[in-house]
Amino acid sequence: MAFAISKRNATAFLVTLLLVSVPLSFSTLQQDFVKCLVDNSDVSFPITASFFSPDQNATLFKEELESTAQNLRYLTPSNPKPVFIFEPLYETHVQAAVVCAKKLQLHLRLRSGGHDYEGLSFVAEDETPFVIVDLSKLRQVDVDLDSNSAWAHAGATIGEVYYRIQEKSQTHGFPAGLCSSLGIGGHLVGGAYGSMMRKFGLGADNVLDARIVDANGQILDRAAMGEDVFWAIRGGGGGSFGVILAWKIKLVPVPATVTVFTVTKTLEQDGTKVLYKWQQVADKLDDDLFIRVIISPASKTTKPGNRTISMSYQAQFLGDSNRLLQVMQKSFPELGLTKKDCTEMSWIKSVMYIAGFPNSAPPEALLAGKSLFKNHFKAKSDFVKEPIPVEGLEGLWERFLEEDSPLTIWNPYGGMMSRISESEIPFPHRNGTLFKIQWLSTWQDGKVSEERHMKWIREMYSYMEQYVSNNPRQAYVNYRDLDLGTNEGESDAREWGAKYYKGNFERLVKIKGEFDPDNFFRHEQSVPTKIG
């Protein structure tokens, strides 16, 4: 007699087999989580391959925890560690992870690229126990040129998205981040600016649809989540409304020839005067031209302690060098751009140039997904409405020369950024903004000198208050800054909420209260369910 097994019995057998295979080294909590996963998803993968815990293998756990973390300040022994890290292979595993975390009263931290400036995607200071759901295995990118769109899963880096687009076309692109190792899941949630923002707006301005897992473990697309939630997730910050599984993005046209340049000025080369002029014209230049300024101390000579300020004007122009030179001669001759400063290349190579890759690197280098910047650092941000006067710049240079490794990057606005309403999505920094500033202090010796560097950047930030936006002093949510306030502290959420979102904050709170009333998705600076 032939042996037959029903589909139901086969499933039960698989479940039993998987549970038996759970290593004894897993903690009780982790074993309970695995059992719950099996009950709530089609688990058909080796359990041990998707979990990392100190009980199971301390070395592998440490490597995985640190694999994509950009800010080393949050990887010290004193920082709280997750009970385990879970890497889903399918969307159903993410659903089950939410359901099981809720059932077992585990706090979730969500990580796609690990670039969170304050470590909120992999550290939870006041939530115990917590686990990390790492989406790095969900990285498929499907490009459809017929509809000028692509679906990109949350774990894909923005570099991978760019690469997959150029695989299909040399004349399509996407206006998102400058750093190629950013995880697109968290990147677009904060707005996502890049070198084509003056032409096409933010990455979040060019999102057509999304798939998220809500607090009940349901997968929702734009139609199912509703327009309010779809509005909120395009700029409302990560970790507040659900788990982003994938974004449907709108592709934009790019020319076959793109021109880049980097021209550096120092204080001795009238650098302050040139920068003052840049402030007056950067937001008014041709929409095809993006010129950012990267500013840091530099040595005048090889003699130690003899430093000046270096200002590097790095640009991407959507066109050839002849037209670029005409634009520059008309609008910004003070920079002294010449033909030999310009390099013509494809759009994908220009993306790599801005990201810091050597010119010899092939596009495939974008698939590595590794951060080119790992350091102990503290960051802050500002938005500027009026040019900073020369005396203000000179005071800034004095402060910069007191610090070991300070860095500031000034990114121009204007163009399309001024034509989109500040309430179109939660990201409000639009018309009237000349440029955005990112402030950074970096160091290599960990806790040894952390207090000194933190003190410096806070004092420098205080000095700059008189020259930047006010009422409120605005900040960029993707440059998280817990100095602005936290949900666990004494500060009113309105204080930091207004800085990131201006008048959009109250709408975000209302949507949060309706969509996730139990505040399942939360962190130190997540959108609260209510204020006041």
Long-range contacts (C-beta under 8 A, 24 or more apart in sequence): 14-44, 15-39, 15-43, 18-43, 18-47, 21-46, 21-47, 21-48, 22-47, 23-47, 23-48, 23-56, 25-53, 25-55, 25-56, 25-57, 26-51, 26-53, 26-55, 26-56, 27-53, 27-55, 27-83, 27-84, 29-83, 29-104, 29-106, 29-129, 30-55, 30-56, 30-83, 30-84, 32-104, 33-84, 33-86, 33-100, 33-101, 33-104, 33-106, 33-131, 36-96, 36-99, 36-100, 36-103, 36-104, 37-93, 37-96, 37-97, 37-100, 40-95, 40-96, 40-99, 40-100, 40-217, 41-90, 41-92, 41-93, 41-95, 41-96, 42-90, 42-92, 43-93, 43-96, 45-89, 50-86, 50-87, 50-88, 50-89, 50-93, 50-137, 51-84, 51-85, 51-86, 51-87, 52-84, 52-85, 52-87, 53-83, 53-84, 53-85, 54-81, 56-84, 61-85, 64-134, 65-122, 65-132, 67-114, 67-136, 68-111, 68-113, 68-114, 68-115, 68-136, 68-181, 68-183, 68-371, 69-114, 69-119, 69-122, 69-374, 70-114, 70-115, 70-116, 70-117, 70-371, 70-373, 70-374, 70-375, 71-116, 71-117, 71-118, 71-119, 71-375, 71-376, 71-377, 72-374, 72-375, 72-376, 72-377, 72-446, 73-119, 73-376, 73-377, 73-378, 73-446, 73-450, 74-118, 74-119, 74-122, 74-123, 75-119, 76-446, 76-447, 79-119, 79-123, 80-123, 80-124, 80-125, 80-128, 80-130, 82-109, 82-122, 82-124, 82-129, 82-130, 82-131, 82-132, 83-129, 83-130, 83-131, 84-131, 84-132, 85-131, 85-132, 85-134, 86-131, 86-132, 86-133, 86-134, 87-134, 87-135, 87-136, 87-137, 88-133, 88-135, 88-137, 88-138, 89-137, 89-138, 90-138, 91-138, 91-211, 91-213, 91-219, 91-245, 94-133, 94-135, 94-138, 94-213, 94-243, 94-245, 95-213, 95-217, 95-218, 95-219, 96-217, 97-133, 98-213, 98-214, 98-215, 98-216, 98-217, 98-243, 98-520, 99-216, 99-217, 101-131, 101-133, 102-215, 102-217, 102-520, 106-130, 106-131, 107-131, 107-522, 108-132, 108-133, 108-520, 108-521, 109-133, 109-239, 109-523, 110-135, 110-185, 110-186, 110-238, 110-239, 110-243, 110-521, 111-135, 111-136, 111-183, 111-186, 112-136, 112-154, 112-155, 112-183, 112-184, 112-185, 112-186, 112-187, 112-244, 113-157, 113-181, 113-182, 113-183, 113-184, 113-185, 113-186, 113-187, 114-183, 114-371, 115-179, 115-181, 115-182, 115-183, 115-186, 115-187, 115-371, 116-186, 116-238, 116-480, 117-377, 117-379, 117-478, 117-479, 117-480, 117-481, 118-480, 118-481, 118-482, 118-524, 118-525, 120-238, 120-239, 120-480, 120-523, 120-524, 120-525, 121-186, 121-238, 121-239, 124-523, 125-488, 125-524, 126-488, 126-524, 133-243, 135-183, 135-185, 135-243, 135-245, 136-183, 138-245, 138-246, 143-167, 143-168, 143-169, 143-172, 143-251, 145-169, 145-172, 145-251, 148-172, 148-250, 148-251, 149-208, 149-248, 149-249, 149-250, 149-251, 150-174, 150-248, 150-249, 150-251, 151-246, 151-247, 151-248, 151-249, 152-184, 152-246, 152-247, 152-249, 153-184, 153-185, 153-245, 153-246, 154-183, 154-184, 154-185, 154-186, 154-243, 154-244, 154-245, 154-246, 154-247, 155-183, 155-185, 156-183, 156-184, 157-181, 157-182, 157-183, 157-184, 157-366, 157-369, 158-182, 158-183, 158-184, 158-187, 158-192, 159-351, 159-355, 159-366, 159-367, 159-368, 159-369, 160-366, 160-367, 160-369, 161-249, 162-348, 162-351, 162-366, 163-348, 163-363, 163-364, 163-366, 163-367, 165-251, 166-346, 166-347, 166-348, 166-363, 170-256, 170-346, 170-347, 170-348, 171-253, 171-254, 171-255, 171-256, 171-347, 172-251, 172-252, 172-253, 172-254, 173-251, 173-252, 173-253, 173-254, 173-347, 173-348, 173-351, 174-203, 174-206, 174-249, 174-250, 174-251, 174-252, 175-199, 175-200, 175-201, 175-202, 175-203, 175-205, 175-206, 175-252, 176-202, 176-203, 177-203, 178-354, 178-355, 179-355, 179-371, 179-372, 179-373, 180-351, 180-352, 180-355, 180-357, 180-366, 180-372, 181-369, 181-370, 181-371, 181-372, 184-247, 185-238, 185-244, 185-245, 185-247, 186-238, 186-244, 186-478, 187-478, 188-234, 188-244, 188-247, 188-249, 189-233, 189-234, 189-235, 189-236, 189-237, 189-238, 189-244, 190-235, 190-237, 190-238, 190-427, 190-476, 190-477, 190-478, 191-234, 191-235, 191-425, 191-426, 191-427, 191-476, 191-477, 191-478, 192-478, 193-411, 193-436, 195-290, 195-292, 195-316, 195-350, 195-351, 195-354, 196-252, 196-254, 196-290, 196-316, 196-318, 197-290, 197-413, 197-415, 197-416, 197-417, 198-283, 198-285, 198-287, 198-288, 198-289, 198-290, 198-412, 198-413, 198-414, 198-415, 198-416, 198-417, 199-252, 199-287, 199-288, 199-290, 199-318, 199-415, 199-416, 200-252, 200-416, 201-416, 201-417, 201-420, 202-235, 202-417, 202-425, 202-427, 203-249, 204-234, 204-235, 204-425, 204-427, 205-234, 205-416, 205-420, 205-424, 205-425, 206-249, 206-250, 206-252, 207-234, 207-247, 207-248, 207-249, 207-250, 208-248, 208-249, 208-250, 209-247, 209-248, 210-234, 210-244, 210-245, 210-246, 210-247, 210-248, 211-244, 211-245, 211-246, 212-241, 212-242, 212-243, 212-244, 212-245, 213-242, 213-243, 213-245, 214-241, 214-242, 214-515, 214-516, 215-242, 215-515, 215-516, 215-518, 215-520, 215-521, 219-245, 225-515, 228-511, 228-514, 228-515, 229-511, 229-515, 231-425, 231-426, 231-507, 231-511, 232-426, 232-507, 232-508, 232-511, 232-512, 232-515, 232-527, 234-425, 234-426, 234-427, 235-425, 235-426, 235-427, 235-477, 236-426, 236-477, 236-501, 236-508, 236-527, 237-426, 237-477, 237-478, 237-500, 237-525, 237-526, 237-527, 239-521, 239-522, 239-523, 239-526, 240-508, 240-512, 240-516, 240-521, 240-522, 240-526, 240-527, 241-511, 241-512, 241-515, 241-516, 241-521, 241-527, 242-515, 242-516, 242-521, 243-521, 254-318, 254-347, 255-318, 255-319, 255-347, 256-346, 257-319, 257-320, 257-344, 257-345, 257-346, 258-316, 258-317, 258-318, 258-319, 258-344, 258-345, 258-346, 258-347, 258-349, 258-350, 259-315, 259-316, 259-317, 259-319, 259-320, 259-321, 259-324, 259-342, 259-343, 259-344, 259-345, 259-350, 260-314, 260-315, 260-316, 260-317, 260-342, 260-343, 260-345, 260-350, 260-353, 260-354, 261-313, 261-314, 261-315, 261-324, 261-337, 261-341, 261-342, 261-343, 262-312, 262-313, 262-314, 262-315, 262-341, 263-312, 263-313, 263-335, 263-336, 263-337, 263-341, 264-310, 264-311, 264-312, 264-313, 265-310, 265-311, 265-313, 265-335, 266-298, 266-300, 266-308, 266-309, 266-310, 266-311, 267-308, 267-309, 267-397, 268-300, 268-308, 271-309, 271-310, 271-311, 272-390, 272-393, 272-394, 272-397, 273-334, 273-390, 274-311, 274-334, 274-335, 275-311, 275-393, 276-387, 276-388, 276-389, 276-390, 276-393, 277-332, 277-334, 278-313, 278-332, 278-335, 278-410, 279-384, 279-387, 279-388, 279-434, 279-435, 280-387, 281-331, 281-332, 282-410, 282-412, 282-413, 282-414, 282-434, 282-435, 283-412, 283-413, 283-414, 283-415, 283-418, 283-433, 283-434, 283-435, 284-331, 284-414, 285-327, 285-331, 285-332, 285-412, 285-414, 286-327, 286-331, 287-415, 287-416, 288-317, 288-318, 288-319, 288-327, 289-315, 289-316, 289-317, 289-318, 289-324, 289-327, 290-315, 290-316, 290-317, 290-412, 291-315, 291-332, 291-412, 292-409, 292-410, 292-411, 292-412, 293-409, 293-410, 294-407, 294-408, 294-409, 295-400, 295-407, 295-408, 295-409, 295-410, 296-400, 296-405, 296-406, 296-407, 296-408, 297-400, 297-401, 297-403, 297-406, 307-401, 309-397, 309-400, 309-401, 314-354, 316-350, 316-353, 316-354, 318-347, 320-344, 375-442, 375-443, 375-444, 376-442, 376-443, 376-444, 376-445, 376-446, 376-450, 376-453, 377-440, 377-441, 377-442, 377-443, 378-440, 378-441, 378-453, 378-454, 378-457, 379-438, 379-439, 379-440, 379-479, 379-481, 380-438, 380-439, 380-457, 380-461, 380-475, 380-479, 380-481, 380-483, 381-436, 381-437, 381-438, 381-439, 381-475, 381-476, 381-479, 381-481, 382-436, 382-437, 382-439, 382-461, 382-464, 382-468, 382-469, 382-473, 382-474, 382-475, 383-429, 383-433, 383-435, 383-436, 383-437, 383-468, 383-469, 383-474, 383-475, 383-476, 384-433, 384-434, 384-435, 384-436, 384-437, 384-467, 384-468, 384-469, 385-432, 385-433, 385-434, 385-468, 385-469, 386-434, 386-467, 387-434, 388-467, 389-467, 392-466, 392-467, 395-463, 396-460, 396-463, 396-464, 399-456, 399-459, 399-460, 399-463, 400-460, 402-456, 403-441, 403-453, 403-456, 403-457, 403-460, 404-443, 404-449, 404-453, 405-441, 405-442, 405-443, 406-439, 406-440, 406-441, 406-442, 406-456, 406-457, 406-460, 407-439, 407-440, 407-441, 407-442, 408-437, 408-438, 408-439, 408-440, 409-437, 409-438, 409-440, 410-435, 410-436, 410-437, 411-435, 411-436, 411-437, 411-438, 422-502, 422-503, 422-504, 423-503, 423-504, 426-501, 426-504, 426-507, 426-508, 427-477, 427-501, 428-474, 428-501, 428-502, 428-503, 428-504, 429-474, 429-476, 429-502, 433-469, 436-476, 437-464, 437-468, 438-476, 438-479, 458-483, 472-498, 472-499, 472-502, 473-499, 474-499, 474-500, 474-502, 475-499, 475-500, 476-500, 477-501, 480-525, 482-524, 482-525, 484-525, 485-525, 486-524, 486-525, 487-522, 487-523, 487-524, 487-525, 487-526, 487-528, 488-524, 492-531, 492-532, 493-528, 493-531, 494-531, 494-532, 496-525, 497-527, 497-531, 506-531
